Amino acid sequence: MNRENGDAQFSVSGTNIDEVKQKNAESGLSYNEVKALLAKQGGHGTAVFSDTNVDEVKQEIHKHQ
């Protein structure tokens, strides 16, 4: 249930929804963006999030030996 006040939308508790969305957009990386960044840069237990193709890396390594 939202009440209109000009162009702003407010929740039932009075929170300005548009203001919260704007602050979230300006706050930095999301949780999932941080997980992806850590997976690409390395870190303990992040292999499950990595998009590295292990077989391609192994082929590249063995190609130069």
mmCIF file as Biopython writes it, N, C-alpha, C and O atoms, coordinates in Angstrom:
data_model
#
loop_
_atom_site.group_PDB
_atom_site.id
_atom_site.type_symbol
_atom_site.label_atom_id
_atom_site.label_alt_id
_atom_site.label_comp_id
_atom_site.label_asym_id
_atom_site.label_entity_id
_atom_site.label_seq_id
_atom_site.pdbx_PDB_ins_code
_atom_site.Cartn_x
_atom_site.Cartn_y
_atom_site.Cartn_z
_atom_site.occupancy
_atom_site.B_iso_or_equiv
_atom_site.auth_seq_id
_atom_site.auth_asym_id
_atom_site.pdbx_PDB_model_num
ATOM 1   N N  . MET A ? 1  ? 0.836  -1.165  0.000   1.0 0.0 1  A 1 
ATOM 2   C CA . MET A ? 1  ? 0.000  0.000   0.000   1.0 0.0 1  A 1 
ATOM 3   C C  . MET A ? 1  ? 0.893  1.244   0.000   1.0 0.0 1  A 1 
ATOM 4   O O  . MET A ? 1  ? 1.538  1.529   1.009   1.0 0.0 1  A 1 
ATOM 5   N N  . ASN A ? 2  ? 0.942  1.975   -1.086  1.0 0.0 2  A 1 
ATOM 6   C CA . ASN A ? 2  ? 1.759  3.174   -1.199  1.0 0.0 2  A 1 
ATOM 7   C C  . ASN A ? 2  ? 0.878  4.415   -1.204  1.0 0.0 2  A 1 
ATOM 8   O O  . ASN A ? 2  ? -0.238 4.390   -1.723  1.0 0.0 2  A 1 
ATOM 9   N N  . ARG A ? 3  ? 1.378  5.492   -0.629  1.0 0.0 3  A 1 
ATOM 10  C CA . ARG A ? 3  ? 0.668  6.757   -0.737  1.0 0.0 3  A 1 
ATOM 11  C C  . ARG A ? 3  ? 1.513  7.695   -1.575  1.0 0.0 3  A 1 
ATOM 12  O O  . ARG A ? 3  ? 2.737  7.727   -1.446  1.0 0.0 3  A 1 
ATOM 13  N N  . GLU A ? 4  ? 0.872  8.439   -2.415  1.0 0.0 4  A 1 
ATOM 14  C CA . GLU A ? 4  ? 1.571  9.337   -3.331  1.0 0.0 4  A 1 
ATOM 15  C C  . GLU A ? 4  ? 1.793  10.693  -2.669  1.0 0.0 4  A 1 
ATOM 16  O O  . GLU A ? 4  ? 0.890  11.232  -2.029  1.0 0.0 4  A 1 
ATOM 17  N N  . ASN A ? 5  ? 2.986  11.238  -2.822  1.0 0.0 5  A 1 
ATOM 18  C CA . ASN A ? 5  ? 3.314  12.576  -2.339  1.0 0.0 5  A 1 
ATOM 19  C C  . ASN A ? 5  ? 4.111  13.232  -3.448  1.0 0.0 5  A 1 
ATOM 20  O O  . ASN A ? 5  ? 5.335  13.100  -3.472  1.0 0.0 5  A 1 
ATOM 21  N N  . GLY A ? 6  ? 3.469  13.930  -4.362  1.0 0.0 6  A 1 
ATOM 22  C CA . GLY A ? 6  ? 4.159  14.457  -5.527  1.0 0.0 6  A 1 
ATOM 23  C C  . GLY A ? 6  ? 4.556  13.300  -6.412  1.0 0.0 6  A 1 
ATOM 24  O O  . GLY A ? 6  ? 3.728  12.447  -6.731  1.0 0.0 6  A 1 
ATOM 25  N N  . ASP A ? 7  ? 5.822  13.258  -6.814  1.0 0.0 7  A 1 
ATOM 26  C CA . ASP A ? 7  ? 6.329  12.162  -7.634  1.0 0.0 7  A 1 
ATOM 27  C C  . ASP A ? 7  ? 6.925  11.030  -6.795  1.0 0.0 7  A 1 
ATOM 28  O O  . ASP A ? 7  ? 7.180  9.943   -7.313  1.0 0.0 7  A 1 
ATOM 29  N N  . ALA A ? 8  ? 7.146  11.281  -5.508  1.0 0.0 8  A 1 
ATOM 30  C CA . ALA A ? 8  ? 7.784  10.284  -4.651  1.0 0.0 8  A 1 
ATOM 31  C C  . ALA A ? 8  ? 6.769  9.242   -4.208  1.0 0.0 8  A 1 
ATOM 32  O O  . ALA A ? 8  ? 5.608  9.557   -3.947  1.0 0.0 8  A 1 
ATOM 33  N N  . GLN A ? 9  ? 7.228  7.987   -4.126  1.0 0.0 9  A 1 
ATOM 34  C CA . GLN A ? 9  ? 6.398  6.902   -3.610  1.0 0.0 9  A 1 
ATOM 35  C C  . GLN A ? 9  ? 6.915  6.521   -2.233  1.0 0.0 9  A 1 
ATOM 36  O O  . GLN A ? 9  ? 8.121  6.407   -2.015  1.0 0.0 9  A 1 
ATOM 37  N N  . PHE A ? 10 ? 5.993  6.327   -1.320  1.0 0.0 10 A 1 
ATOM 38  C CA . PHE A ? 10 ? 6.367  5.969   0.035   1.0 0.0 10 A 1 
ATOM 39  C C  . PHE A ? 10 ? 5.776  4.621   0.396   1.0 0.0 10 A 1 
ATOM 40  O O  . PHE A ? 10 ? 4.678  4.280   -0.044  1.0 0.0 10 A 1 
ATOM 41  N N  . SER A ? 11 ? 6.505  3.851   1.199   1.0 0.0 11 A 1 
ATOM 42  C CA . SER A ? 11 ? 5.978  2.578   1.693   1.0 0.0 11 A 1 
ATOM 43  C C  . SER A ? 11 ? 4.983  2.867   2.814   1.0 0.0 11 A 1 
ATOM 44  O O  . SER A ? 11 ? 4.810  4.016   3.219   1.0 0.0 11 A 1 
ATOM 45  N N  . VAL A ? 12 ? 4.339  1.832   3.305   1.0 0.0 12 A 1 
ATOM 46  C CA . VAL A ? 12 ? 3.380  1.971   4.394   1.0 0.0 12 A 1 
ATOM 47  C C  . VAL A ? 12 ? 4.048  2.584   5.627   1.0 0.0 12 A 1 
ATOM 48  O O  . VAL A ? 12 ? 3.421  3.341   6.369   1.0 0.0 12 A 1 
ATOM 49  N N  . SER A ? 13 ? 5.326  2.251   5.840   1.0 0.0 13 A 1 
ATOM 50  C CA . SER A ? 13 ? 6.037  2.770   7.011   1.0 0.0 13 A 1 
ATOM 51  C C  . SER A ? 13 ? 6.580  4.183   6.803   1.0 0.0 13 A 1 
ATOM 52  O O  . SER A ? 13 ? 7.169  4.759   7.718   1.0 0.0 13 A 1 
ATOM 53  N N  . GLY A ? 14 ? 6.385  4.749   5.599   1.0 0.0 14 A 1 
ATOM 54  C CA . GLY A ? 14 ? 6.815  6.124   5.356   1.0 0.0 14 A 1 
ATOM 55  C C  . GLY A ? 14 ? 8.168  6.254   4.679   1.0 0.0 14 A 1 
ATOM 56  O O  . GLY A ? 14 ? 8.675  7.366   4.534   1.0 0.0 14 A 1 
ATOM 57  N N  . THR A ? 15 ? 8.765  5.145   4.263   1.0 0.0 15 A 1 
ATOM 58  C CA . THR A ? 15 ? 10.061 5.174   3.598   1.0 0.0 15 A 1 
ATOM 59  C C  . THR A ? 15 ? 9.909  5.661   2.159   1.0 0.0 15 A 1 
ATOM 60  O O  . THR A ? 15 ? 9.034  5.192   1.431   1.0 0.0 15 A 1 
ATOM 61  N N  . ASN A ? 16 ? 10.754 6.591   1.756   1.0 0.0 16 A 1 
ATOM 62  C CA . ASN A ? 16 ? 10.755 7.090   0.377   1.0 0.0 16 A 1 
ATOM 63  C C  . ASN A ? 16 ? 11.446 6.042   -0.490  1.0 0.0 16 A 1 
ATOM 64  O O  . ASN A ? 16 ? 12.667 5.898   -0.431  1.0 0.0 16 A 1 
ATOM 65  N N  . ILE A ? 17 ? 10.693 5.327   -1.276  1.0 0.0 17 A 1 
ATOM 66  C CA . ILE A ? 17 ? 11.201 4.201   -2.061  1.0 0.0 17 A 1 
ATOM 67  C C  . ILE A ? 17 ? 12.232 4.650   -3.087  1.0 0.0 17 A 1 
ATOM 68  O O  . ILE A ? 17 ? 13.267 4.004   -3.249  1.0 0.0 17 A 1 
ATOM 69  N N  . ASP A ? 18 ? 11.957 5.752   -3.783  1.0 0.0 18 A 1 
ATOM 70  C CA . ASP A ? 18 ? 12.892 6.241   -4.801  1.0 0.0 18 A 1 
ATOM 71  C C  . ASP A ? 18 ? 14.223 6.668   -4.193  1.0 0.0 18 A 1 
ATOM 72  O O  . ASP A ? 18 ? 15.278 6.451   -4.789  1.0 0.0 18 A 1 
ATOM 73  N N  . GLU A ? 19 ? 14.175 7.275   -3.007  1.0 0.0 19 A 1 
ATOM 74  C CA . GLU A ? 19 ? 15.399 7.695   -2.336  1.0 0.0 19 A 1 
ATOM 75  C C  . GLU A ? 19 ? 16.251 6.487   -1.940  1.0 0.0 19 A 1 
ATOM 76  O O  . GLU A ? 19 ? 17.473 6.520   -2.082  1.0 0.0 19 A 1 
ATOM 77  N N  . VAL A ? 20 ? 15.620 5.433   -1.449  1.0 0.0 20 A 1 
ATOM 78  C CA . VAL A ? 20 ? 16.342 4.218   -1.071  1.0 0.0 20 A 1 
ATOM 79  C C  . VAL A ? 20 ? 16.995 3.582   -2.297  1.0 0.0 20 A 1 
ATOM 80  O O  . VAL A ? 20 ? 18.151 3.163   -2.242  1.0 0.0 20 A 1 
ATOM 81  N N  . LYS A ? 21 ? 16.252 3.511   -3.401  1.0 0.0 21 A 1 
ATOM 82  C CA . LYS A ? 21 ? 16.806 2.944   -4.629  1.0 0.0 21 A 1 
ATOM 83  C C  . LYS A ? 21 ? 18.001 3.753   -5.113  1.0 0.0 21 A 1 
ATOM 84  O O  . LYS A ? 21 ? 18.997 3.180   -5.554  1.0 0.0 21 A 1 
ATOM 85  N N  . GLN A ? 22 ? 17.912 5.081   -5.037  1.0 0.0 22 A 1 
ATOM 86  C CA . GLN A ? 22 ? 19.026 5.935   -5.471  1.0 0.0 22 A 1 
ATOM 87  C C  . GLN A ? 22 ? 20.251 5.728   -4.582  1.0 0.0 22 A 1 
ATOM 88  O O  . GLN A ? 22 ? 21.368 5.617   -5.088  1.0 0.0 22 A 1 
ATOM 89  N N  . LYS A ? 23 ? 20.056 5.676   -3.278  1.0 0.0 23 A 1 
ATOM 90  C CA . LYS A ? 23 ? 21.180 5.471   -2.355  1.0 0.0 23 A 1 
ATOM 91  C C  . LYS A ? 23 ? 21.815 4.096   -2.565  1.0 0.0 23 A 1 
ATOM 92  O O  . LYS A ? 23 ? 23.037 3.967   -2.489  1.0 0.0 23 A 1 
ATOM 93  N N  . ASN A ? 24 ? 21.011 3.079   -2.826  1.0 0.0 24 A 1 
ATOM 94  C CA . ASN A ? 24 ? 21.555 1.752   -3.099  1.0 0.0 24 A 1 
ATOM 95  C C  . ASN A ? 24 ? 22.410 1.760   -4.358  1.0 0.0 24 A 1 
ATOM 96  O O  . ASN A ? 24 ? 23.472 1.138   -4.392  1.0 0.0 24 A 1 
ATOM 97  N N  . ALA A ? 25 ? 21.956 2.459   -5.390  1.0 0.0 25 A 1 
ATOM 98  C CA . ALA A ? 25 ? 22.705 2.529   -6.651  1.0 0.0 25 A 1 
ATOM 99  C C  . ALA A ? 25 ? 24.036 3.247   -6.470  1.0 0.0 25 A 1 
ATOM 100 O O  . ALA A ? 25 ? 25.003 2.948   -7.171  1.0 0.0 25 A 1 
ATOM 101 N N  . GLU A ? 26 ? 24.092 4.180   -5.547  1.0 0.0 26 A 1 
ATOM 102 C CA . GLU A ? 26 ? 25.305 4.965   -5.323  1.0 0.0 26 A 1 
ATOM 103 C C  . GLU A ? 26 ? 26.227 4.345   -4.280  1.0 0.0 26 A 1 
ATOM 104 O O  . GLU A ? 26 ? 27.316 4.868   -4.047  1.0 0.0 26 A 1 
ATOM 105 N N  . SER A ? 27 ? 25.828 3.254   -3.651  1.0 0.0 27 A 1 
ATOM 106 C CA . SER A ? 27 ? 26.555 2.733   -2.496  1.0 0.0 27 A 1 
ATOM 107 C C  . SER A ? 27 ? 27.760 1.877   -2.836  1.0 0.0 27 A 1 
ATOM 108 O O  . SER A ? 27 ? 28.533 1.552   -1.935  1.0 0.0 27 A 1 
ATOM 109 N N  . GLY A ? 28 ? 27.958 1.497   -4.080  1.0 0.0 28 A 1 
ATOM 110 C CA . GLY A ? 28 ? 29.104 0.670   -4.426  1.0 0.0 28 A 1 
ATOM 111 C C  . GLY A ? 28 ? 28.670 -0.670  -4.971  1.0 0.0 28 A 1 
ATOM 112 O O  . GLY A ? 28 ? 27.590 -0.798  -5.548  1.0 0.0 28 A 1 
ATOM 113 N N  . LEU A ? 29 ? 29.517 -1.672  -4.787  1.0 0.0 29 A 1 
ATOM 114 C CA . LEU A ? 29 ? 29.273 -3.001  -5.336  1.0 0.0 29 A 1 
ATOM 115 C C  . LEU A ? 29 ? 28.187 -3.738  -4.561  1.0 0.0 29 A 1 
ATOM 116 O O  . LEU A ? 29 ? 28.060 -3.584  -3.347  1.0 0.0 29 A 1 
ATOM 117 N N  . SER A ? 30 ? 27.416 -4.531  -5.274  1.0 0.0 30 A 1 
ATOM 118 C CA . SER A ? 30 ? 26.428 -5.386  -4.626  1.0 0.0 30 A 1 
ATOM 119 C C  . SER A ? 30 ? 27.136 -6.624  -4.071  1.0 0.0 30 A 1 
ATOM 120 O O  . SER A ? 30 ? 28.304 -6.875  -4.367  1.0 0.0 30 A 1 
ATOM 121 N N  . TYR A ? 31 ? 26.418 -7.376  -3.278  1.0 0.0 31 A 1 
ATOM 122 C CA . TYR A ? 31 ? 26.958 -8.616  -2.709  1.0 0.0 31 A 1 
ATOM 123 C C  . TYR A ? 31 ? 27.427 -9.558  -3.810  1.0 0.0 31 A 1 
ATOM 124 O O  . TYR A ? 31 ? 28.522 -10.113 -3.723  1.0 0.0 31 A 1 
ATOM 125 N N  . ASN A ? 32 ? 26.605 -9.746  -4.852  1.0 0.0 32 A 1 
ATOM 126 C CA . ASN A ? 32 ? 26.968 -10.656 -5.944  1.0 0.0 32 A 1 
ATOM 127 C C  . ASN A ? 32 ? 28.133 -10.110 -6.757  1.0 0.0 32 A 1 
ATOM 128 O O  . ASN A ? 32 ? 28.953 -10.891 -7.240  1.0 0.0 32 A 1 
ATOM 129 N N  . GLU A ? 33 ? 28.232 -8.795  -6.922  1.0 0.0 33 A 1 
ATOM 130 C CA . GLU A ? 33 ? 29.373 -8.211  -7.643  1.0 0.0 33 A 1 
ATOM 131 C C  . GLU A ? 33 ? 30.665 -8.433  -6.866  1.0 0.0 33 A 1 
ATOM 132 O O  . GLU A ? 33 ? 31.708 -8.693  -7.465  1.0 0.0 33 A 1 
ATOM 133 N N  . VAL A ? 34 ? 30.609 -8.335  -5.551  1.0 0.0 34 A 1 
ATOM 134 C CA . VAL A ? 34 ? 31.797 -8.593  -4.727  1.0 0.0 34 A 1 
ATOM 135 C C  . VAL A ? 34 ? 32.218 -10.050 -4.844  1.0 0.0 34 A 1 
ATOM 136 O O  . VAL A ? 34 ? 33.409 -10.341 -4.959  1.0 0.0 34 A 1 
ATOM 137 N N  . LYS A ? 35 ? 31.245 -10.981 -4.815  1.0 0.0 35 A 1 
ATOM 138 C CA . LYS A ? 35 ? 31.583 -12.410 -4.961  1.0 0.0 35 A 1 
ATOM 139 C C  . LYS A ? 35 ? 32.264 -12.660 -6.302  1.0 0.0 35 A 1 
ATOM 140 O O  . LYS A ? 35 ? 33.256 -13.387 -6.366  1.0 0.0 35 A 1 
ATOM 141 N N  . ALA A ? 36 ? 31.741 -12.064 -7.372  1.0 0.0 36 A 1 
ATOM 142 C CA . ALA A ? 36 ? 32.323 -12.267 -8.698  1.0 0.0 36 A 1 
ATOM 143 C C  . ALA A ? 36 ? 33.726 -11.689 -8.766  1.0 0.0 36 A 1 
ATOM 144 O O  . ALA A ? 36 ? 34.621 -12.306 -9.343  1.0 0.0 36 A 1 
ATOM 145 N N  . LEU A ? 37 ? 33.929 -10.515 -8.185  1.0 0.0 37 A 1 
ATOM 146 C CA . LEU A ? 37 ? 35.246 -9.884  -8.188  1.0 0.0 37 A 1 
ATOM 147 C C  . LEU A ? 37 ? 36.261 -10.728 -7.420  1.0 0.0 37 A 1 
ATOM 148 O O  . LEU A ? 37 ? 37.384 -10.925 -7.885  1.0 0.0 37 A 1 
ATOM 149 N N  . LEU A ? 38 ? 35.874 -11.219 -6.263  1.0 0.0 38 A 1 
ATOM 150 C CA . LEU A ? 38 ? 36.771 -12.073 -5.479  1.0 0.0 38 A 1 
ATOM 151 C C  . LEU A ? 38 ? 37.098 -13.365 -6.219  1.0 0.0 38 A 1 
ATOM 152 O O  . LEU A ? 38 ? 38.231 -13.843 -6.162  1.0 0.0 38 A 1 
ATOM 153 N N  . ALA A ? 39 ? 36.124 -13.926 -6.903  1.0 0.0 39 A 1 
ATOM 154 C CA . ALA A ? 39 ? 36.346 -15.164 -7.638  1.0 0.0 39 A 1 
ATOM 155 C C  . ALA A ? 39 ? 37.363 -14.949 -8.751  1.0 0.0 39 A 1 
ATOM 156 O O  . ALA A ? 39 ? 38.202 -15.814 -9.001  1.0 0.0 39 A 1 
ATOM 157 N N  . LYS A ? 40 ? 37.294 -13.821 -9.409  1.0 0.0 40 A 1 
ATOM 158 C CA . LYS A ? 40 ? 38.229 -13.543 -10.500 1.0 0.0 40 A 1 
ATOM 159 C C  . LYS A ? 40 ? 39.621 -13.214 -9.987  1.0 0.0 40 A 1 
ATOM 160 O O  . LYS A ? 40 ? 40.610 -13.508 -10.657 1.0 0.0 40 A 1 
ATOM 161 N N  . GLN A ? 41 ? 39.714 -12.608 -8.807  1.0 0.0 41 A 1 
ATOM 162 C CA . GLN A ? 41 ? 41.007 -12.208 -8.269  1.0 0.0 41 A 1 
ATOM 163 C C  . GLN A ? 41 ? 41.607 -13.278 -7.373  1.0 0.0 41 A 1 
ATOM 164 O O  . GLN A ? 41 ? 42.779 -13.196 -7.008  1.0 0.0 41 A 1 
ATOM 165 N N  . GLY A ? 42 ? 40.832 -14.260 -7.024  1.0 0.0 42 A 1 
ATOM 166 C CA . GLY A ? 42 ? 41.321 -15.308 -6.138  1.0 0.0 42 A 1 
ATOM 167 C C  . GLY A ? 42 ? 40.869 -15.047 -4.724  1.0 0.0 42 A 1 
ATOM 168 O O  . GLY A ? 42 ? 40.346 -13.979 -4.407  1.0 0.0 42 A 1 
ATOM 169 N N  . GLY A ? 43 ? 41.073 -16.010 -3.899  1.0 0.0 43 A 1 
ATOM 170 C CA . GLY A ? 43 ? 40.667 -15.914 -2.509  1.0 0.0 43 A 1 
ATOM 171 C C  . GLY A ? 43 ? 40.277 -17.286 -2.017  1.0 0.0 43 A 1 
ATOM 172 O O  . GLY A ? 43 ? 39.948 -18.161 -2.818  1.0 0.0 43 A 1 
ATOM 173 N N  . HIS A ? 44 ? 40.305 -17.488 -0.734  1.0 0.0 44 A 1 
ATOM 174 C CA . HIS A ? 44 ? 40.023 -18.794 -0.139  1.0 0.0 44 A 1 
ATOM 175 C C  . HIS A ? 44 ? 38.566 -19.180 -0.363  1.0 0.0 44 A 1 
ATOM 176 O O  . HIS A ? 44 ? 37.662 -18.444 0.032   1.0 0.0 44 A 1 
ATOM 177 N N  . GLY A ? 45 ? 38.334 -20.319 -0.987  1.0 0.0 45 A 1 
ATOM 178 C CA . GLY A ? 45 ? 36.996 -20.845 -1.155  1.0 0.0 45 A 1 
ATOM 179 C C  . GLY A ? 45 ? 36.163 -20.179 -2.236  1.0 0.0 45 A 1 
ATOM 180 O O  . GLY A ? 45 ? 34.939 -20.304 -2.230  1.0 0.0 45 A 1 
ATOM 181 N N  . THR A ? 46 ? 36.802 -19.469 -3.169  1.0 0.0 46 A 1 
ATOM 182 C CA . THR A ? 46 ? 36.039 -18.760 -4.196  1.0 0.0 46 A 1 
ATOM 183 C C  . THR A ? 46 ? 35.984 -19.510 -5.525  1.0 0.0 46 A 1 
ATOM 184 O O  . THR A ? 46 ? 35.364 -19.027 -6.472  1.0 0.0 46 A 1 
ATOM 185 N N  . ALA A ? 47 ? 36.611 -20.662 -5.614  1.0 0.0 47 A 1 
ATOM 186 C CA . ALA A ? 47 ? 36.661 -21.397 -6.877  1.0 0.0 47 A 1 
ATOM 187 C C  . ALA A ? 47 ? 35.269 -21.722 -7.410  1.0 0.0 47 A 1 
ATOM 188 O O  . ALA A ? 47 ? 35.070 -21.781 -8.624  1.0 0.0 47 A 1 
ATOM 189 N N  . VAL A ? 48 ? 34.318 -21.931 -6.525  1.0 0.0 48 A 1 
ATOM 190 C CA . VAL A ? 48 ? 32.967 -22.264 -6.955  1.0 0.0 48 A 1 
ATOM 191 C C  . VAL A ? 48 ? 32.340 -21.123 -7.755  1.0 0.0 48 A 1 
ATOM 192 O O  . VAL A ? 48 ? 31.424 -21.362 -8.542  1.0 0.0 48 A 1 
ATOM 193 N N  . PHE A ? 49 ? 32.810 -19.897 -7.572  1.0 0.0 49 A 1 
ATOM 194 C CA . PHE A ? 49 ? 32.262 -18.744 -8.273  1.0 0.0 49 A 1 
ATOM 195 C C  . PHE A ? 49 ? 33.062 -18.376 -9.516  1.0 0.0 49 A 1 
ATOM 196 O O  . PHE A ? 49 ? 32.663 -17.479 -10.260 1.0 0.0 49 A 1 
ATOM 197 N N  . SER A ? 50 ? 34.171 -19.044 -9.752  1.0 0.0 50 A 1 
ATOM 198 C CA . SER A ? 50 ? 35.068 -18.692 -10.847 1.0 0.0 50 A 1 
ATOM 199 C C  . SER A ? 50 ? 34.491 -19.086 -12.197 1.0 0.0 50 A 1 
ATOM 200 O O  . SER A ? 50 ? 33.849 -20.127 -12.333 1.0 0.0 50 A 1 
ATOM 201 N N  . ASP A ? 51 ? 34.729 -18.235 -13.198 1.0 0.0 51 A 1 
ATOM 202 C CA . ASP A ? 51 ? 34.302 -18.567 -14.557 1.0 0.0 51 A 1 
ATOM 203 C C  . ASP A ? 51 ? 35.501 -19.023 -15.409 1.0 0.0 51 A 1 
ATOM 204 O O  . ASP A ? 51 ? 35.418 -19.064 -16.637 1.0 0.0 51 A 1 
ATOM 205 N N  . THR A ? 52 ? 36.601 -19.361 -14.747 1.0 0.0 52 A 1 
ATOM 206 C CA . THR A ? 52 ? 37.792 -19.839 -15.440 1.0 0.0 52 A 1 
ATOM 207 C C  . THR A ? 52 ? 37.571 -21.268 -15.933 1.0 0.0 52 A 1 
ATOM 208 O O  . THR A ? 52 ? 37.115 -22.131 -15.183 1.0 0.0 52 A 1 
ATOM 209 N N  . ASN A ? 53 ? 37.900 -21.504 -17.200 1.0 0.0 53 A 1 
ATOM 210 C CA . ASN A ? 53 ? 37.802 -22.840 -17.764 1.0 0.0 53 A 1 
ATOM 211 C C  . ASN A ? 53 ? 39.116 -23.561 -17.480 1.0 0.0 53 A 1 
ATOM 212 O O  . ASN A ? 53 ? 40.132 -23.271 -18.111 1.0 0.0 53 A 1 
ATOM 213 N N  . VAL A ? 54 ? 39.100 -24.483 -16.551 1.0 0.0 54 A 1 
ATOM 214 C CA . VAL A ? 54 ? 40.302 -25.175 -16.099 1.0 0.0 54 A 1 
ATOM 215 C C  . VAL A ? 54 ? 40.965 -25.931 -17.243 1.0 0.0 54 A 1 
ATOM 216 O O  . VAL A ? 54 ? 42.191 -25.929 -17.346 1.0 0.0 54 A 1 
ATOM 217 N N  . ASP A ? 55 ? 40.189 -26.573 -18.098 1.0 0.0 55 A 1 
ATOM 218 C CA . ASP A ? 55 ? 40.750 -27.334 -19.215 1.0 0.0 55 A 1 
ATOM 219 C C  . ASP A ? 55 ? 41.503 -26.423 -20.190 1.0 0.0 55 A 1 
ATOM 220 O O  . ASP A ? 55 ? 42.562 -26.798 -20.695 1.0 0.0 55 A 1 
ATOM 221 N N  . GLU A ? 56 ? 40.966 -25.239 -20.454 1.0 0.0 56 A 1 
ATOM 222 C CA . GLU A ? 56 ? 41.657 -24.293 -21.338 1.0 0.0 56 A 1 
ATOM 223 C C  . GLU A ? 56 ? 42.988 -23.850 -20.741 1.0 0.0 56 A 1 
ATOM 224 O O  . GLU A ? 56 ? 43.984 -23.733 -21.455 1.0 0.0 56 A 1 
ATOM 225 N N  . VAL A ? 57 ? 43.007 -23.608 -19.452 1.0 0.0 57 A 1 
ATOM 226 C CA . VAL A ? 57 ? 44.242 -23.194 -18.778 1.0 0.0 57 A 1 
ATOM 227 C C  . VAL A ? 57 ? 45.275 -24.308 -18.846 1.0 0.0 57 A 1 
ATOM 228 O O  . VAL A ? 57 ? 46.445 -24.050 -19.130 1.0 0.0 57 A 1 
ATOM 229 N N  . LYS A ? 58 ? 44.857 -25.542 -18.590 1.0 0.0 58 A 1 
ATOM 230 C CA . LYS A ? 58 ? 45.786 -26.674 -18.652 1.0 0.0 58 A 1 
ATOM 231 C C  . LYS A ? 58 ? 46.351 -26.841 -20.058 1.0 0.0 58 A 1 
ATOM 232 O O  . LYS A ? 58 ? 47.546 -27.092 -20.217 1.0 0.0 58 A 1 
ATOM 233 N N  . GLN A ? 59 ? 45.507 -26.704 -21.081 1.0 0.0 59 A 1 
ATOM 234 C CA . GLN A ? 59 ? 45.979 -26.815 -22.468 1.0 0.0 59 A 1 
ATOM 235 C C  . GLN A ? 59 ? 46.992 -25.717 -22.784 1.0 0.0 59 A 1 
ATOM 236 O O  . GLN A ? 59 ? 48.000 -25.969 -23.446 1.0 0.0 59 A 1 
ATOM 237 N N  . GLU A ? 60 ? 46.728 -24.520 -22.319 1.0 0.0 60 A 1 
ATOM 238 C CA . GLU A ? 60 ? 47.639 -23.398 -22.560 1.0 0.0 60 A 1 
ATOM 239 C C  . GLU A ? 60 ? 48.990 -23.631 -21.879 1.0 0.0 60 A 1 
ATOM 240 O O  . GLU A ? 60 ? 50.035 -23.314 -22.446 1.0 0.0 60 A 1 
ATOM 241 N N  . ILE A ? 61 ? 48.967 -24.174 -20.685 1.0 0.0 61 A 1 
ATOM 242 C CA . ILE A ? 61 ? 50.208 -24.451 -19.945 1.0 0.0 61 A 1 
ATOM 243 C C  . ILE A ? 61 ? 51.012 -25.533 -20.677 1.0 0.0 61 A 1 
ATOM 244 O O  . ILE A ? 61 ? 52.213 -25.376 -20.897 1.0 0.0 61 A 1 
ATOM 245 N N  . HIS A ? 62 ? 50.350 -26.619 -21.049 1.0 0.0 62 A 1 
ATOM 246 C CA . HIS A ? 62 ? 51.061 -27.743 -21.674 1.0 0.0 62 A 1 
ATOM 247 C C  . HIS A ? 62 ? 51.493 -27.441 -23.105 1.0 0.0 62 A 1 
ATOM 248 O O  . HIS A ? 62 ? 52.401 -28.092 -23.622 1.0 0.0 62 A 1 
ATOM 249 N N  . LYS A ? 63 ? 50.867 -26.478 -23.743 1.0 0.0 63 A 1 
ATOM 250 C CA . LYS A ? 63 ? 51.233 -26.099 -25.101 1.0 0.0 63 A 1 
ATOM 251 C C  . LYS A ? 63 ? 52.647 -25.496 -25.141 1.0 0.0 63 A 1 
ATOM 252 O O  . LYS A ? 63 ? 53.350 -25.607 -26.146 1.0 0.0 63 A 1 
ATOM 253 N N  . HIS A ? 64 ? 53.047 -24.861 -24.042 1.0 0.0 64 A 1 
ATOM 254 C CA . HIS A ? 64 ? 54.345 -24.183 -23.998 1.0 0.0 64 A 1 
ATOM 255 C C  . HIS A ? 64 ? 55.449 -25.064 -23.426 1.0 0.0 64 A 1 
ATOM 256 O O  . HIS A ? 64 ? 56.585 -24.607 -23.297 1.0 0.0 64 A 1 
ATOM 257 N N  . GLN A ? 65 ? 55.154 -26.290 -23.087 1.0 0.0 65 A 1 
ATOM 258 C CA . GLN A ? 65 ? 56.196 -27.170 -22.506 1.0 0.0 65 A 1 
ATOM 259 C C  . GLN A ? 65 ? 56.799 -28.060 -23.542 1.0 0.0 65 A 1 
ATOM 260 O O  . GLN A ? 65 ? 57.684 -28.858 -23.231 1.0 0.0 65 A 1 
#
